[in-house]
Amino acid sequence: MATRATATRGKSASSRAFVERKAARSKVRAIASITSVDGKREGARLRDISTLGCAIRSEADWVRTGGIVSISLGRGKPVDGIVRWTRDGAAGIEFLRPLTRDRQDWMDQIAMQDEW
């Protein structure tokens, strides 16, 4: 899958720079949970995913840019990440370590791209 360019956030339309994504993202629909470093936990919906990060939607009002979180899919081992942006109940999370093929639960979500 080819990567796509995206506009950087927080710049005016006339001054937006385009940045190439480091990894292709796949649109998904999956139920997840997000947990803060101090143990707060909330349900989330995984919206897109790549080996480097994901986008979620959640009612968790404690999710903040720069925060460290863990994301779980079902009963699998959580993936840790840093929140890079938040907006209107959505958040972009960069994984602290890229996903590898041994994380089959997450890789299955990537493989199911655009099936929804």
CORKA-V607918 format. One record per helix or strand of 2 or more residues. SS is the DSSP state (2 for helix, 1 for strand). FROM is the first residue (numbers start at 1). TO is the last residue. If there is no record, write none. Layout:
ss = <SS:SS>
from = <FROM:FROM>
to = <TO:TO>
//
This chain:
ss = <1:2:1:1:1:1:1:1:1:2>
from = <5:13:18:26:41:53:68:79:90:104>
to = <7:15:20:36:49:58:72:87:95:111>
//
